[in-house]
């Protein structure tokens, strides 16, 4: 590993020597092949039931339920302890 100095006139501790920098060779060709994942999309017809559904509201409700789980659990425990 050759660490090139940011400023060639003022190399810092840990930078490679000028000899190492001059002898460095850049690799050419593919280094790491990038594989694109294949996504399979299942298509289907939209039904009337799907059209009636409000997905945005359902997602917001699920998000708020997940966020408030701890508070609701604490309140239920306090209510049970009070009784």
N, C-alpha and C positions, 0 to 999 in steps of 0.2 A: 504494500500500500504506500503510495507516494502522496504526501500532503503538500500541495503547492502553496507557497506563501502568497498572501493577498497582495503585499507590497514586496516586489522583488528586491528593492534596495534596503528594506528593513525587515528581514525575516525574524519571526518570533520563535521562541523555544518550542520544539516539537515539530517544526516545519522540516521538510526534507532538504538535504544539501543541494546546492546548485548542480553538482555532478549528477545526482540522482534525477533531478528534474530534467536535465538535458538528455539523459539516457532513457527517459520514459518513452514507451511506445503505446499508442492508442490501439485498443482492440477494434477490429472491424468485423462486420457480419452480425448475425443474430446472436445476442447474448442469452436472453431468456425468452423462449417462445411464449407468446401470449395466446391463450386459448379462449375463445369467446364461448360462453355457456349458451346452450341451445334452450330457448324458452318455447314451450309448447302451449299455445293458447287454445283452450277449449271454447268453441263458439256454440251458442245456443240461441234460440228465439226468446225474445222478451215477452213474458206473459203479462196478463192484466194484473195478476197478483204482484208481480215485480214492480209494475208501474205505480201501484197504489202505495207501496212501501216508501217511507221517508228514511233513506239510508243515512243521510247526514245527521239527522236527529238521533238515530240509533247509535251512531259512532260517538256523538257527543255524550250521550247518556252512558255508554260503556266507559268512556274516558273519565267522566266525573265519578262514576261508581268505583273505578279502580283507584282514583285519587283519594276518595273519601272513606275507603275501607277501614283505615286505622281509627279515624275519628268516630265512625259509627260503632266500631267494636268497643272503644273506650266508653262512649256514652251508654251503650247497652250494659257494660259491666258496672258503671256507676249507678244506673237505674236499678239493676238487680241488687246491688249492695245496699241501696237506700230502702228497698222493700223488706 
